Amino acid sequence: MTTSAEPRGGSVSLADLGLSPADVAEMEAGDFTLVFNLLYHWGDQEELLACIDAVMPVWPRRVVSLLDWRVQALLALGRTEEAVSEAHRRLEANDSFTGRRGLIRAHIAAGQLAGAEGLISAMIEENREHTVAWQALAELELARGEPEAALTALRQLNQLNPGSRAYLMGMVEAHEARGDWVTATGYAVGLMESAAEVPLSLSDLQRLSRFFAAAGETTRVADIEEELGRRRAEVLERLQAVVAGSLMGPEEPESTPEVEGSPAGVTLESLRVTEAERARVEEGARRLFGFERLLPGQLETMVCALRGEDVLTVLPTGGGKSLCYQLPAMLDETGTTLVVSPLIALMQDQFAHLPENVRHLATFVNSTLEGDELRARLNLTVGGRFRLMYAAPERLRQPPFLHALRRAGVNRLVVDEAHCVSVWGHDFRPDYLAIGKAREVLGRPPLLGLTATAPERVRRDIMRHLGEMKLVVGEVTRPNLRLEATQARDLDEKLGHLLTFCRQESGSGIVYGGTRRRCE
């Protein structure tokens, strides 16, 4: 079973975009991938192959993913023998479950079922819990004309990953092969309903469209075609914006200007810090927090904050941004520093890691508190008990909360994860847009914004919402980190990659998921 690349909503060509394969080769990786997706699903596969061939010499480090694209394009063209050859080449470049999966699909499309069976047997023998192997076995059995055997493989897949999309799609195709259109339709509807949480892939939508067309479900076909048309327009719009260079203009380089107080920022070297200011901050860091030395950017940020200046600080993850507001809050003799933080877990973690000798001067207000406890903390804040208060941005929409803080006196307003203010930030939060109005209600206290994620256009957008600020930018380049992407056809293949990766890696790590349900 291969994925068709038949156009939806009209065919698209490179000429329509004013591009040539050579132009595509000059694009960034994320941009040429948009071209690939557009051509694969709605364009000419020969043009896709030409673009891949043009990109490959320019991006040799991406040879594995580019070979994956070549295999898909060749299969869509029906050039199955070439697809098998390219899939072998891809597997030699990087022996992985993804590579084997591509070779299995190519073998099945070419009618080389024995070759596919050998690969699947080896995968299952190596790891019986790998979902990709059982999905591939179901596809092999359907290619053999054995829907009952395919159902057996799919039941095993469901035991390993209950209700997965690969299982639902497999059940659709297996029951269709048995001639049981009622049961097949039930699974197809279930697959469509799963899109309420996470949208279906283009390949799944196209396969469902073909199934419902064969089943005579014209209304459902129309709904899917409408969604495919919307997706096509979305990808085309994004790509046209890239080609036209209209995404707010070219990204400006990460650099700090030479003149102190310029709109773009200050260098750490040019910001003048007096010996008295340095001594006060360094002594406080030792006495209250036990730090013998400060990290780059911390001193300059804290000096600006203690002077009452508005400042936006961009420091890398692990660069000590929390201390930049915690220490000034503790050095203040009166008043409260209000920290707007986007996540309950984040504010609780920062509170818990405060040294015991200052923790009693800090508190947090969030939805985990009962009404009596919330009122008690606000009353203590008004009474001058707390120097530091963490709160979610949603609190800034509540007049009683703002009124209590106004009575307490807010020395400075801290916006943690300040990129959330910007529509160009990766975690845009509409409630962050209430900060400017809330600041006015609080008496316009000095503002301190902190983030590790703010290229030039994000900084400009933050200042557009919060006002001009002095800018302190530390070195955000992390030479010990690298970024690598692996293509997956659907959520289930992503899970297979994740399981393989986790088994191969030692030590600790973090896995991010798109939804809470998916994480669970």
ABEGO torsion letter per residue (X at the ends): XBBBABBBGEBBBAAAAGBBAAAAAABBAAAAAAAAAAAAAABBAAAAAAAAAAAAAABAAAAAAAAAAAAAAAAAAGBAAAAAAAAAAAAAABBBAAAAAAAAAAAAAAGBAAAAAAAAAAAAAABAABAAAAAAAAAAAAAAGBAAAAAAAAAAAAAABBGBAAAAAAAAAAAAAAGBAAAAAAAAAAAAAAAAABBBBAAAAAAAAAAAAAAGBAAAAAAAAAAAAAAAAAAAAAAAAAAAGABGEBBBBBBBBABBGBAAEBBAAABBBBAAAAAAAAAAAAAAAGBABBBBGAAAAAAAAAAGBBBBBBBBBGAGAAAAAAAAAAABABEBBBBBBABAAAAAAAAAABBAAAAAABBBBBAABBAAAAAAAAAAAAAGABABBBBBAAAAABAAAAAAAAAAEBABBBBBGAAAABAABABBBAAAAAAAAAAAAAGGBBBBBBBABBBAAAAAAAAAAAEBBBBBBBBABBAABBBBBBBBABAAAAAAAAAAAAAABBEBBBBBBABAAAAX
